[in-house]
Amino acid sequence: MYSELPYKRYQITTDFLKKHVNKNEIILDLGIDNPLSKILRENGYNVSNTGGEDLDFDQSSIIDTDATVITAFQIFEHLLNPFQLLKSIKANKLVCSVPLNLWFANAYRNKNDKRDNHFHEFEDWQFRLLLEKTGWKIIEEKKFTNPVKKIGFRPLLRLFTNRYLIVYAEKL
């Protein structure tokens, strides 16, 4: 259905969410309204988004929500302290994805927007440990690639090197 980049990631994410979240559940997606949250709504999910607040300082949207599911797709790497945010979540279900650290590429940095940088690009074991220490039990996880439409050695490596880890976890 979604064949263009980054739509491969959107399709994998949507398929993964369908396995673990019922359409009658209330979802709070961390981050502002975005193409993926719109796709999830088009697929029948009840999704609202946070308002763009700095989640390192203000977790009120997560604390004050009635959502039973929190989703966070490529959010935790932008936080200085994802530990505190993960501890603050009251919902019982978490579906999230993070970029994995790639040995052949530096962490993402946007020199034009200081808010759009990665403070973390995780090793899979680091993210698993972070979830465990914040009270989450991983039920399922999946790694996947992120090919790019460029020519070169690194784009070639991206064809078969896993770039993302998506996780479904439940609160202990």
C-alpha positions in Angstrom: 0.0 0.0 0.0 2.8 2.5 1.0 5.6 1.9 -1.5 7.4 5.2 -1.5 9.9 6.1 1.1 9.3 6.6 4.1 6.1 4.7 3.4 7.8 1.4 3.9 8.4 2.4 7.5 4.8 3.5 7.8 3.5 0.2 6.4 5.7 -1.8 8.8 4.6 0.4 11.7 0.9 0.1 10.8 1.1 -3.7 10.4 2.9 -4.0 13.7 0.3 -1.8 15.5 -2.6 -3.9 14.1 -1.2 -7.0 15.7 -1.2 -5.5 19.2 -3.7 -2.6 19.5 -7.5 -2.8 19.1 -9.2 -0.1 17.1 -11.5 0.7 20.1 -8.5 1.7 22.3 -7.5 5.3 22.8 -4.0 6.1 21.5 -1.8 9.1 22.4 0.9 9.5 19.8 3.9 11.4 21.2 4.8 14.3 18.8 2.8 16.7 16.8 0.2 15.5 14.2 2.2 13.8 11.4 1.7 11.7 8.3 1.9 8.4 10.2 -0.8 9.5 12.8 -3.0 10.5 9.9 -2.5 7.0 8.3 -3.4 5.4 11.6 -6.6 7.4 11.8 -7.4 6.4 8.2 -7.0 2.8 9.3 -9.7 3.3 12.0 -7.6 4.1 15.1 -8.5 6.7 17.6 -5.3 8.7 17.7 -4.5 12.1 19.2 -1.1 13.8 19.4 0.8 15.8 21.9 1.1 19.5 21.2 4.8 19.9 20.4 5.8 20.6 24.0 9.3 19.7 25.1 8.7 16.3 26.6 12.0 16.5 28.6 10.4 19.2 30.7 6.6 18.8 30.4 5.1 15.3 30.6 1.6 16.6 31.5 0.0 15.4 28.3 1.2 11.8 29.1 0.2 12.0 32.8 -3.2 13.6 32.2 -4.4 11.4 29.3 -7.1 8.7 29.3 -5.2 6.9 26.6 -4.6 3.2 27.1 -1.9 3.1 24.5 1.1 5.4 24.0 2.8 5.4 20.6 6.2 7.0 20.0 7.6 6.6 16.6 11.1 8.1 16.3 10.6 10.3 19.4 12.9 9.0 22.2 16.1 9.7 20.3 15.2 13.4 20.4 14.9 13.5 24.2 17.7 14.1 26.6 16.0 12.0 29.2 13.8 9.3 27.7 14.0 7.4 31.1 11.9 10.0 32.9 9.2 10.1 30.2 8.9 6.3 30.0 8.5 6.2 33.8 5.8 8.9 33.6 3.5 6.9 31.2 0.3 5.7 32.9 -1.0 3.8 29.9 -0.6 0.0 30.0 0.6 -0.4 26.4 3.5 1.1 24.5 4.2 0.8 20.8 7.4 2.7 19.9 10.2 2.7 17.4 13.7 4.1 17.6 16.6 4.4 15.2 19.4 2.0 15.7 23.0 3.1 15.9 24.7 2.5 12.6 28.4 1.8 12.6 28.9 3.5 9.3 26.9 6.8 9.9 27.0 9.5 12.5 23.9 10.3 14.6 21.4 12.5 12.8 22.0 16.3 13.2 20.0 19.1 11.7 22.2 22.2 11.8 19.3 24.4 10.9 17.0 23.3 13.7 18.4 22.7 17.2 15.3 20.8 18.2 15.6 18.3 15.4 18.7 16.3 16.5 19.3 12.9 17.9 20.7 12.7 21.4 20.5 8.9 21.2 20.7 6.3 18.5 20.3 3.1 20.4 21.9 -0.3 20.3 19.0 -2.8 20.5 20.2 -4.0 23.9 20.3 -0.4 25.3 16.7 0.3 24.3 15.6 -3.1 25.8 17.3 -2.2 29.1 15.8 1.3 29.1 12.3 -0.2 28.8 13.0 -2.8 31.4 14.4 -0.3 33.9 11.3 2.0 33.4 8.8 -0.8 34.1 8.0 -2.2 30.7 7.9 -5.8 29.5 8.7 -6.2 25.8 6.1 -8.6 24.2 7.3 -8.3 20.6 10.0 -6.5 18.7 11.1 -6.2 15.1 14.1 -4.7 13.3 13.9 -3.4 9.8 15.9 -1.6 7.2 15.5 1.9 5.8 16.8 2.0 2.2 17.4 5.5 0.7 17.2 6.7 -2.9 20.9 7.6 -3.2 24.0 6.1 -4.8 27.0 5.2 -2.7 28.5 2.8 -0.2 26.4 3.9 2.7 23.1 3.7 0.8 24.1 0.2 -0.3 24.7 -0.7 3.4 21.2 0.7 4.3 19.6 -1.9 2.0 20.4 -4.7 4.4 21.4 -3.1 7.7 18.6 -2.8 10.2 18.0 0.9 10.9 14.9 0.8 13.2 13.7 -1.2 16.1 9.9 -1.3 16.8 8.6 -2.6 20.1 5.3 -3.5 21.7 5.6 -3.5 25.5 3.2 -3.7 28.4 3.5 -2.0 31.8 4.6 -4.3 34.6 
